[in-house]
Amino acid sequence: MLDLAIMIEGQNGLNWQRWMPLARAAEDFGFAGLYRSDHFTNGSAPDLDSLECWVSLAWLASHTKRIQFGTLVSPLSFRHPTMLARMARDVDDLSGGRFTLGVGAGWQEREHTNYGFDLLPLKERFERFRDGLEIITRLFSSAAPVTYAGKYYRVNDAVLLPRPQRSIPILIGGRGPKRTLALAARYAREWNTFLLSLDTYRDLSTRLDEYLAQNSRSPGDIRRSLMTGILFGKDDAAVQSQLLARGLTAERLQARAMLWGTPAQIAEQLGKMSELGIQRVMVQWLDLDDLDGLETIAKQVIPQLRTGS
């Protein structure tokens, strides 16, 4: 059964005054999870508040009891794999096993330039990503010291102590049909993609199954999730008013698999996503102060998912 989670852009004005009530709302309202990006800033000015990702997740781990949560995603272009493995272990243990480590190759040029990190050309960036994934998965799975000599990251007799209390799931996000899906099939337990048509999603999911078979894995070995936006109205008139105000059309929203409409229409769209094998939808919630909107969605959409109506 498909479930509904929240995803926020942590570089888009997030601070403690917003993060704490938002996290409690996600927990109390019944959402399945809360995920956040890991960025220093947005791709263009102006710069806004940007609460440090991993510090905020440590707080979340100890101040919630139910929701799953994670990074969507932490770039290996400015997060060293050994430190990611250590932080993921500690945050997951602190939460009682509710954390998912979402990792990516990195993409946003501005933050890399502004803060002195090398983004690298695409081919080299994915080589570095593979090095990092190899180190993280070996540290997670091996109690013996790990030695790995990659082009970009290297470890020699590295240990992860204390050992993780469980097998921490790795999420790989993206929609690249070659590099991203191949790495997801090899290393991940969840594949997340975003803002694409359902037809494109179907094609990518089929391609992922092929890569999984090449790695002696079955389609059920990896969870499928989708991050998308939402346009929500209590009735048709409110929905049409929002479409007009934002200069959007139904066709444009469908091309990006965005949720839109009344609660019943959104529940119907989520049902179609579930039929395609999508197991979790992460709603990108850009207005960090709009807790009333979150509560409305929770009360009017989530119950319909549970009953299948």
Buried (B, 14 or more C-beta within 10 A) or exposed (E): EBBBBBBBBBBBBBBEEBBBBBBBBBBBBBBBBBBBBBBBBBEEEEEBBBBEBBEBBBBBBEEBEEBBBBBBBBBBBBBEBBEBBBBBBBBBBBBBBBBBBBBBBBBBEBBBEEEEBEBBEEEBBBBBBBBBBBBBBBBBEEEEEBEBEBEBBEBEEBEBEEEBEEEBBBBBBBBBBEBBBBBBBBBBBBBBBBBBEBEBBEEBBEBBBEBBEEEEBEBEEBBBBBBBBBBBBEEEEBBEEBBEEEEBEBEEBBBBBBBBBBBEBBBEBBBEBBEBBBBBBBBBBEEBEEBEEBBBBBEBBBEBBEEEE
